[in-house]
Amino acid sequence: MHILLAALLLASVQKPNVKVVKLVVEPPSLAFSAPGEGRKVLVTGLTGNGEKIDLTSTARLQPVGEAVTLDKDGFLVPAKEGQAKVIITAGGQRTELAVTVSGLGQPRPVSFIRDVTPILNRVGCTSGTCHGAAKGKNGFKLSLRGYDSDFDYRALLYDMSGRRFNRSDPARSLMLAKPTQQVAHGGGQRIELGSRYYQTLLHWISAGVPYGDPSTDKVQKLEVLPSEVFMTRPGLEQQMLALAHYTDGSVRDVTREAIFGSNTPSIADLKPSAVLSGQRKGEAAVLVRYEGKFITVPVTILDPRPGFQWTAQPQYNYIDQHIDAKLQRLKIRPSPLATDAEFLRRVSLDLTGLPPRREEVLAFLADPADSRTKRGRMIDRLMGRPEFVDHWALKWGDLLQSNRKALGDKGMWAFREWIRKSIAQNKPYDKMVRELLTSNGSTFENPPANYFRVTRDPKVAMEKTTQLFLGVRMVCAQCHDHPFEQWTQNNYYELAAFFSAVGIKPGIDSDEEIVYEKRENYDVKHPKDGRVVSPRFLIASLDAPRVPTDRRREALVEWLTSPKNPFFARAIANRVWSYFFGRGIIDPVDDIRASNPPSNEPLLAALAKDLTDHGYDLQHLIRTIVTSRAYQASLAANEWNAGDETNFSHALPRRLSAEELMDAITLATGSRPKFPEVPPDFRAEQLPGPHVGVGGFLDLFGRPARESSCECERRSDMSLPQAMNLVNGPTLAEALAHPKGLVAQLVVAGAPDREMVEELYLAALNRTPEPKEYDTAITYLQKGPSRASRAQDLLWALLNSNAFLFNR
Amino acid sequence: MLTIPGRRGRLCDCRTRREFLTAGSVSLFGLSLAPFLAWQKAQAAAAPRLAGMKGFGAAKSVILCFLQGGPSHLDIWDPKPEAPSNIRGEFKAIQTKVPGIWLSETMPMLGEQVDKCTLIRSMSYTPEGLFNHTAAIYQMLTGYPPDKVSPSGQLEPPSPADFPTAGSHISKLKPPTEPVLPFVELPRTLQESGVIGKGGAAGFLGKAYDPYRLYQDPNKPIKLDDLTLRKEVPPERLKDRFLLRKGLNSSMPDLEKALKSYALDEYYEKAFDLVLSGKARDAFDLEKEPDKVRERYGRTTFGQGALMARRLIEAGTRFVQLNWPAVANGNPEVDSWDTHAANFKPLKNLHCPVLDRTLSALLEDMHQRGLLQETLVVAVGEFGRSPRLGVSTSGNTNAPDGRDHWPYCYTALIAGAGISGGKLYGASDQTGSSPKENPVHPTDLLATVYYTLGIDPDMEIRNHLNQPRELVKGKPLVGLWS
């Protein structure tokens, strides 16, 4: 009867043609060593064609003998010491699970850290919107997500003079009355009267609220089953189990207490009871969190895609191999190469920040060499241009926050010059970082010392350094252990201690400052207890150098730039990659953490290795990226890759940055804008800082104020004020009407219609028009009385078109 | 106290909202309709308990008269005739149209309109850290205390990491349905000392949600460059351009498809509408108002600003912030509310006649036009002023008849959106020093504003680092509707 029911259920959930040939149970056997602890197993059906289907929810478990019983939640609970087996039937198949029960006579003593904090975390007491908030809630404060059980224990015991417990009548304790809402509770009812959690809390209070022994009661390791989820189509489900391992070898099933979260619920969503539900094709990560331990489970969901056939595209280098491998697995067909004209515009913008000029376009299109050869030559040529330095100096100026407000006028120009030189010389990246982080002396004479003028506090210097060079955001850990990551508050202060001896004093000039190494009074103190914190590396297991007390920054750089550092090369490779593809392999690029996994790990690893193998040569990295086929792919999607935005199967259009847009308008219209306080021929990309033209066009289009080193400070979204500015604002209007601009020149020269149209297209879209485009444009030109204003309209429309506003 | 059991659960694990926010926080959509619809859906799903509650979603728009500088509550709307003279001050209390509500004699015209508003006399908070205007303005308008203070003791200037000002949140969450500007700030910026505009920007929402800043004197002819068609581009020509652009884009369909999420066409259409329809521009045109109305509001910067605010709201703008037009840091000759150097003479001769005339006109006019029913009107400063004369509470020096900063107790005027008129909410103690009942934190006032617009004040938002934050940590004052 039950089997029939299970089969019926199965038939309704799974497709009828799926035939299970074998069952696999995880874990393969169970051992109970204490009373009262329930366990669950995963039941997976293997089908004839090698698919795995989760049958946990429909499987029938039949204990044989009296050793274990099944509770109402479907957990096996120990009842009697001895050996036993459980018969499992699912999907028409049958298997057995061996069970051992012991230790029922010695119940484990109840403890705050092992038993109570998981409940406080699970029901939300310690969440950031409740008592875990920085100031607590309604006078009761717990640590955020229970990261500090010591603090929470004391808060419960001693706040309000211990009124939270009623020792003579534990069931009437405030700690039980509040969450069960027997008395008014701002957070509503969190625990049901008489429930499992209620019983645990009651038991704990009755036992005299013991804290427990951290050496045995703290979780040593968290394990999640399955360790990887792979679904062959959306609509399937997968039960997940969380197991906590303790130092004494015992294991507890904490599936009901652990917090499961999906980083992309639209792909893989979590339903109650830790059931993962496949929503649509794609990849996601499930982050499982329990008592300060974290695990990330990668999830891949395919769809059947009948009719898909892999058609090989040429592979230009290892990037394409890694991308193709992933695409083939996900049944995504990459788009073919972009046209030569499209490639030229894209690569010119990405390498130099400028679209190609008309002569370049015509010469490139006319070049009879095969496409791959001439594209390679063009890449070399562009990387040798002075605009290449302008473009990359702008990016580094953003990241290093070169601005007049923080550095003074002279400091800003000196820093800018140092950045430009570093790029022009192709200074190895590790050397550049070393010069920045170990800098001392006058900010005028040794410009990299400006790094510390922007970040004057050791904590700020540390946050910036980790975000910029490791891609790791430590900021959350200043006040509490990072909620979604392994970083702790201790890590935060140990890292900050590397910068604690950085001193800054006034120089001789009014604007000058001197960075120096302090000899005394530079200790970083832990906010919790005021103890002096010694510098320690984030990942201590690495072959880390010793940290001499007077050379902390040198030691940090040593660790940072070691090819073995798991973050450094990956972070920059990922960041540089994002400049060419519009998104990182890990994205956002400066938020690298376990719960934000790379979309293509082998690709990122290969890029990082290539970079360290080549002595941190960033130009090598850039060249490798732009010579890949993947970079040169068309943005036109096909039926197999239309929904893909993370696997680089086609190009993603990116709005021109504020500076690129300004310079492109200038170039296309032949106008000459003037920026205040800089030499008259400066382009927007050459400006020394965000004070130039503040509040104007550049700021409207998202130029960063250089107040943080977060990539997010530069905005590339579109907004109504931007559209208004382009439609009716002065920048474009004045550029179009410039008396010596392109339109004026063409009109004065008496250019015939066809030439006029061709020149406008070349200027704005960097290509020649299609026959139909000629027709439409010529008709428009001939329609009105004033040729100049008709031509202006055409150019206006071209400059407001998607094809101009975006790098495509 | 407003707590509904069970709801917190969803807040704490916030999956539904996160999902919505992931979609919205791509932030490519900006002011487009897509996130609004998604938001409405999410709201309906997330806050069934709010829908149908009194006052929730009762207003379409807001006029915030922000009386920066910190007006003296005792000398305007919370007189203390029984208090000793060094607290009571020079003004008498007067009876108003509503028995039992007394105002200072400086507000006779408002006394005639008191039946249309509620006075919250228990505004109160204790500053965290800084005790100056900028910090207080930031607290009032963003709901969060500022955390970055420069070495000079002043706040840091506005930063992209700042919490968004209320109007920015509202223009993002409730974009207007008409071709008008969503959020207008006039006639001058928020300011104290050298720090300009702190607490008045979209911060981490991005500049797209900054207010449209009309920093001109509405009492004089104003210039609107980007809303006014350029001379050389008459409407016909602009329409030609619009069609040309459309044709160009549709000739490159692959690109058009790839850019769908940017909602470019929506922005362009809106921009064209704004420029062509002239609706937004007309709203600024006070020449269209009869002289009688203009006189009623008062021919002052503040008065004409209030009239402009009404016109903007009528046209469909969501949020108008009318900042008090003078900041002078205690200069007794200027009508700044920061009356350290002299309190009574300037209040009597400069400030109060303007405030009295304008506020009373705004309430009367909005009421007569039926606009008050669907608009929330708030008048409040960043704090009140010290009940006792001539003492220093902020470290500033004060003249013997000056009053210093006082955030511990002050008054806000709130009206419209079905809020009962002729009422008092909360009360101050005998000297106006602290709330006697129903203390209202600035975050509660903000929560009320969001609530009135149909926005759940408890909703989760994401900052520039994608960290979850509460929209505001306050509770809406649902008692205003009882």
Interface residues (C-beta under 8 A of the other chain):
Chain A: G124 S127 G128 T129 C130 Q181 G186 G187 G188 Q189 R190 I259 G261 T264 P265 S266 D269 L270 R473 V475 C476 P588 D591 S634 L635 A636 A637 L652 P653 R655 D699 L700 G702 P704 A705 E707 S708 C710 C712 E713 R715 D717 M718 S719 L720 P721 Q722 A723 M724 N725 L726 V727 N728 G729 P730 A733 A737 E770 K772 E773 T776 Y780 S789 D793 L794 W796 A797 L798 N800 S801 N802 A803 L805 F806 R808
Chain B: M1 T3 I4 P5 G6 R7 R8 G9 L11 C12 D13 R15 R18 E19 T22 A23 S27 L28 G30 L31 S159 P160 A161 P182 G206 K207 A208 D210 Y212 D225 D226 L227 L229 R230 E232 V233 R237 L238 D240 R241 L244 R245 G247 L248 N249 S251 M252 D254 L255 E256 K257 A258 L259 Y262 A263 L264 Y267 Y268 K270 A271 F272 L274 V275 E460 H464 L465 N466 Q467 P468 E470
